[in-house]
Amino acid sequence: MEKALVSLAQRTEGKEPAPPQNSAAAHVPAAPTALKGVSQSLLDRIRAKEAQKLQAAMTRNPKQEDRLLMMSRLPELARILRNVFVAEKKPALIMEVACNKAVASYRSALSTGEMEKHIRLLAELAADWLAIHPIRKDFYLKLNKNMELNVVLERLSSRLREEERI
């Protein structure tokens, strides 16, 4: 605090602020004690990968960001949707009913319109597990109960990682 006041006073007088007195300490990079013992090359690789992820996140357009956000919610939504189908004991459900039950079970607040978008994306990414059938005026969801949920979840997470790299 005192150094800042001294440098401010010197600037107002028109003088250059005095250089820091311990120049040897300025050259040594300050590593947190938690990282003590970790090789510098590993830290450099981690920092480079983080910088690359940050650069990729900055260059994405808003539509890609929205899609990635929706895709990150899909594994939990798939679990909920499977539980809804098991509880209802029906081979197919109307989209509106499935959306309402999923909205009631989902941990954060989503509208039924947003939930329908999520379900449509889930049907697009896991087409062999969840199908949407338009019949008359309604859309029906049909779930493949023979397929393992873990396989679907793994496929969704790998697709999310793949799209995050782009």
One Martini backbone bead per residue (centre of mass of N, CA, C, O) as a GRO file, in nm:
protein
  166
    1MET     BB    1   0.059   0.062  -0.022
    2GLU     BB    2   0.303   0.252   0.010
    3LYS     BB    3   0.417   0.215  -0.276
    4ALA     BB    4   0.172   0.332  -0.423
    5LEU     BB    5   0.188   0.614  -0.294
    6VAL     BB    6   0.474   0.683  -0.387
    7SER     BB    7   0.427   0.650  -0.694
    8LEU     BB    8   0.202   0.864  -0.707
    9ALA     BB    9   0.368   1.102  -0.602
   10GLN     BB   10   0.586   1.089  -0.828
   11ARG     BB   11   0.394   1.132  -1.069
   12THR     BB   12   0.285   1.412  -0.980
   13GLU     BB   13   0.586   1.541  -0.993
   14GLY     BB   14   0.728   1.387  -1.264
   15LYS     BB   15   0.845   1.132  -1.179
   16GLU     BB   16   0.991   0.840  -1.169
   17PRO     BB   17   0.960   0.545  -1.058
   18ALA     BB   18   1.099   0.333  -0.864
   19PRO     BB   19   1.254   0.059  -0.875
   20PRO     BB   20   1.265  -0.239  -0.780
   21GLN     BB   21   1.477  -0.377  -0.537
   22ASN     BB   22   1.401  -0.695  -0.600
   23SER     BB   23   1.511  -0.840  -0.892
   24ALA     BB   24   1.555  -1.143  -0.826
   25ALA     BB   25   1.252  -1.210  -0.753
   26ALA     BB   26   1.127  -1.145  -1.040
   27HIS     BB   27   1.257  -1.396  -1.205
   28VAL     BB   28   1.104  -1.582  -1.020
   29PRO     BB   29   0.866  -1.802  -1.039
   30ALA     BB   30   0.552  -1.827  -0.894
   31ALA     BB   31   0.480  -2.116  -0.718
   32PRO     BB   32   0.274  -2.303  -0.587
   33THR     BB   33   0.276  -2.531  -0.330
   34ALA     BB   34   0.093  -2.745  -0.478
   35LEU     BB   35   0.317  -2.761  -0.733
   36LYS     BB   36   0.526  -2.900  -0.585
   37GLY     BB   37   0.706  -3.138  -0.793
   38VAL     BB   38   0.617  -3.039  -1.062
   39SER     BB   39   0.681  -3.028  -1.370
   40GLN     BB   40   0.732  -2.775  -1.596
   41SER     BB   41   0.638  -2.917  -1.857
   42LEU     BB   42   0.356  -2.990  -1.756
   43LEU     BB   43   0.263  -2.702  -1.695
   44ASP     BB   44   0.298  -2.599  -1.985
   45ARG     BB   45   0.097  -2.793  -2.120
   46ILE     BB   46  -0.149  -2.709  -1.956
   47ARG     BB   47  -0.143  -2.408  -2.033
   48ALA     BB   48  -0.169  -2.454  -2.338
   49LYS     BB   49  -0.443  -2.602  -2.330
   50GLU     BB   50  -0.600  -2.374  -2.191
   51ALA     BB   51  -0.546  -2.163  -2.412
   52GLN     BB   52  -0.683  -2.323  -2.638
   53LYS     BB   53  -0.966  -2.335  -2.509
   54LEU     BB   54  -1.003  -2.030  -2.486
   55GLN     BB   55  -0.976  -1.970  -2.787
   56ALA     BB   56  -1.214  -2.148  -2.878
   57ALA     BB   57  -1.431  -2.002  -2.705
   58MET     BB   58  -1.389  -1.715  -2.843
   59THR     BB   59  -1.455  -1.825  -3.157
   60ARG     BB   60  -1.734  -1.880  -3.101
   61ASN     BB   61  -2.052  -1.895  -3.159
   62PRO     BB   62  -2.358  -1.872  -3.009
   63LYS     BB   63  -2.476  -2.135  -3.125
   64GLN     BB   64  -2.253  -2.322  -3.023
   65GLU     BB   65  -2.287  -2.258  -2.724
   66ASP     BB   66  -2.579  -2.354  -2.701
   67ARG     BB   67  -2.528  -2.644  -2.794
   68LEU     BB   68  -2.323  -2.718  -2.572
   69LEU     BB   69  -2.512  -2.667  -2.337
   70MET     BB   70  -2.723  -2.874  -2.420
   71MET     BB   71  -2.527  -3.120  -2.432
   72SER     BB   72  -2.453  -3.109  -2.123
   73ARG     BB   73  -2.763  -3.192  -2.039
   74LEU     BB   74  -2.832  -3.477  -2.171
   75PRO     BB   75  -2.757  -3.704  -1.970
   76GLU     BB   76  -2.969  -3.629  -1.756
   77LEU     BB   77  -3.211  -3.634  -1.948
   78ALA     BB   78  -3.189  -3.934  -2.025
   79ARG     BB   79  -3.243  -4.045  -1.745
   80ILE     BB   80  -3.517  -3.916  -1.704
   81LEU     BB   81  -3.658  -4.032  -1.956
   82ARG     BB   82  -3.629  -4.327  -1.879
   83ASN     BB   83  -3.788  -4.304  -1.611
   84VAL     BB   84  -4.052  -4.218  -1.742
   85PHE     BB   85  -4.094  -4.474  -1.913
   86VAL     BB   86  -4.090  -4.673  -1.676
   87ALA     BB   87  -4.327  -4.544  -1.513
   88GLU     BB   88  -4.546  -4.557  -1.751
   89LYS     BB   89  -4.543  -4.824  -1.926
   90LYS     BB   90  -4.470  -4.716  -2.224
   91PRO     BB   91  -4.364  -4.709  -2.557
   92ALA     BB   92  -4.520  -4.423  -2.580
   93LEU     BB   93  -4.503  -4.058  -2.591
   94ILE     BB   94  -4.598  -3.755  -2.557
   95MET     BB   95  -4.418  -3.475  -2.576
   96GLU     BB   96  -4.566  -3.306  -2.360
   97VAL     BB   97  -4.549  -3.511  -2.129
   98ALA     BB   98  -4.243  -3.550  -2.129
   99CYS     BB   99  -4.172  -3.253  -2.077
  100ASN     BB  100  -4.321  -3.213  -1.809
  101LYS     BB  101  -4.172  -3.439  -1.652
  102ALA     BB  102  -3.883  -3.331  -1.704
  103VAL     BB  103  -3.919  -3.053  -1.576
  104ALA     BB  104  -3.994  -3.165  -1.290
  105SER     BB  105  -3.704  -3.333  -1.269
  106TYR     BB  106  -3.529  -3.109  -1.318
  107ARG     BB  107  -3.295  -2.913  -1.145
  108SER     BB  108  -3.358  -2.689  -1.342
  109ALA     BB  109  -3.503  -2.422  -1.502
  110LEU     BB  110  -3.732  -2.516  -1.759
  111SER     BB  111  -3.899  -2.499  -2.025
  112THR     BB  112  -4.090  -2.672  -2.245
  113GLY     BB  113  -3.951  -2.561  -2.498
  114GLU     BB  114  -3.660  -2.627  -2.413
  115MET     BB  115  -3.710  -2.929  -2.366
  116GLU     BB  116  -3.783  -2.992  -2.658
  117LYS     BB  117  -3.510  -2.916  -2.777
  118HIS     BB  118  -3.351  -3.126  -2.617
  119ILE     BB  119  -3.502  -3.375  -2.723
  120ARG     BB  120  -3.437  -3.329  -3.022
  121LEU     BB  121  -3.131  -3.347  -2.984
  122LEU     BB  122  -3.132  -3.631  -2.865
  123ALA     BB  123  -3.262  -3.762  -3.119
  124GLU     BB  124  -3.025  -3.682  -3.306
  125LEU     BB  125  -2.778  -3.817  -3.139
  126ALA     BB  126  -2.990  -4.072  -3.045
  127ALA     BB  127  -3.162  -4.231  -3.278
  128ASP     BB  128  -3.154  -4.542  -3.168
  129TRP     BB  129  -3.304  -4.459  -2.884
  130LEU     BB  130  -3.460  -4.195  -2.998
  131ALA     BB  131  -3.790  -4.128  -3.124
  132ILE     BB  132  -3.977  -3.929  -3.362
  133HIS     BB  133  -4.339  -3.933  -3.409
  134PRO     BB  134  -4.562  -3.821  -3.643
  135ILE     BB  135  -4.909  -3.804  -3.531
  136ARG     BB  136  -5.086  -3.609  -3.669
  137LYS     BB  137  -5.062  -3.351  -3.426
  138ASP     BB  138  -4.853  -3.529  -3.286
  139PHE     BB  139  -4.572  -3.612  -3.083
  140TYR     BB  140  -4.379  -3.906  -3.051
  141LEU     BB  141  -4.208  -4.100  -2.813
  142LYS     BB  142  -3.945  -4.347  -2.864
  143LEU     BB  143  -3.798  -4.609  -2.679
  144ASN     BB  144  -3.509  -4.807  -2.656
  145LYS     BB  145  -3.498  -5.061  -2.416
  146ASN     BB  146  -3.253  -5.247  -2.525
  147MET     BB  147  -3.075  -5.014  -2.469
  148GLU     BB  148  -2.815  -4.891  -2.312
  149LEU     BB  149  -2.756  -4.610  -2.127
  150ASN     BB  150  -2.442  -4.604  -2.116
  151VAL     BB  151  -2.401  -4.590  -2.422
  152VAL     BB  152  -2.544  -4.322  -2.463
  153LEU     BB  153  -2.375  -4.151  -2.266
  154GLU     BB  154  -2.104  -4.198  -2.406
  155ARG     BB  155  -2.183  -4.079  -2.680
  156LEU     BB  156  -2.251  -3.795  -2.574
  157SER     BB  157  -1.973  -3.728  -2.448
  158SER     BB  158  -1.804  -3.766  -2.707
  159ARG     BB  159  -1.956  -3.553  -2.875
  160LEU     BB  160  -1.891  -3.315  -2.690
  161ARG     BB  161  -1.582  -3.329  -2.711
  162GLU     BB  162  -1.573  -3.298  -3.020
  163GLU     BB  163  -1.718  -3.012  -3.029
  164GLU     BB  164  -1.514  -2.859  -2.842
  165ARG     BB  165  -1.267  -2.871  -3.041
  166ILE     BB  166  -1.397  -2.686  -3.274
   0.00000   0.00000   0.00000
